[in-house]
């Protein structure tokens, strides 16, 4: 059993690691948000989301015979109706899902290990990786899918 003193000794390093992970993710995400070049899949997602929420096209029809699941496109479309159209707003939604994914990863690891430092280290490795931050800073379903998977893990552990 962990005493209160031992928990405090673990919480300070874990807090420092979590703050470092948040700072690294923030720096990488803002850099990708401002300087990342748009690519065809991202632009297609932005257009498709506007079509879906504007009821111009329905998924899985002859006009949009896509193999992609429409949940992300509907979320992105509703988000853009709230905050405005554009690649920056679409990327901001994905960055937000990345933050939620980091929180869920920390909670899953904490439940599995009962060690806040180990959970913080896993979160740091996850969020401070430039490739992860870039993938989560594009208007693609990557961050949403990761968040949903981690939410499922959190529910079963």
Secondary structure, DSSP 8 states (H G I E B T S, - for coil): ---HHHHHHHHHHHHHHHHHHHHHHHHHHHHHHHH----HHHHHHHHHHHHHHTTS--TTSSS----S-THHHHHHHHHHHHH-SSHHHHHHHHHHHHHHHHHHHHHHHHHHH--HHHHHHHHHHHHS-HHHHHHTTSSSTHHHHHHHHHHHHHHH-
